[in-house]
Amino acid sequence: MSQSSSGEFDNVKEWDRKQDSDVKRDIILDAAEQVFSHKDYHDAVLDEIAGVAGVSKATLYLYFENKIDLFLSVVERKFFELSEVILNATADCTNPVATIKRLITNELLFFSDNADFFKVLYAQRSNFQLRAQEDEIRERAKPLMLSNVNAVAKVIKRGQENGVFQSVNERDAAFMLTSLTHTCVFLQILEPESVVSMKDRAGLVEKIFLEGLLIRE
């Protein structure tokens, strides 16, 4: 009896340690996102990230190999959050047109809410250290990107089956919609003083994409 209880307690302790580890990792990622969102990759230092997270620099290395691994982990988590936005927006595709509009609006609002992070992220594309990691970045992002494209393609396919959308390659169309939304992010980065809101840009993306896809009677 006591031996069985001891075993159960050990399992609980193991579970608690795992939970604590996940929480601490998220705290570090939150801190890193704050720092990376306001500083060039080169200027962001692990000591500052550790200070924001409230842990020692040595603790960072228990969870991440180096600064590049930490940065890529932040990027990976952010794209996972974006993927959740896309999957939630496309979950109900009963009305494909309404679903596409909801997707565009929600995705651009997500970019707007995380503008500082994406501004720094896109600015790092010329960073020599990160360019050397392009293959790893693609490998980490590819499953999420393909999942997002497939979710959008499913909506377009439903629209075709309902006789609303033209007969085009739905995956190619989904990739093109992704390009349109990402272009809005570049516009916001290039013209931060622009008075055009993301909501207005969402309307423009809807117009360009849907009017090109809808069947004209």
Secondary structure by P-SEA (a helix, b strand, c coil): caaaaaaaaaaaaaaaaaaaaaaaaaaaaaaaaaaaaccccccccaaaaaaaacccaaaaaaccccaaaaaaaaaaaaaaaaaaaaaaaacccccaaaaaaaaaaaaaaaaaaaaaaaaaaaaacccaaaaaaaaaaaaaaaaaaaaaaaaaaaaaaaaaaaccccccaaaaaaaaaaaaaaaaaaaaaacccccccaaaaaaaaaaaaaaaccccc
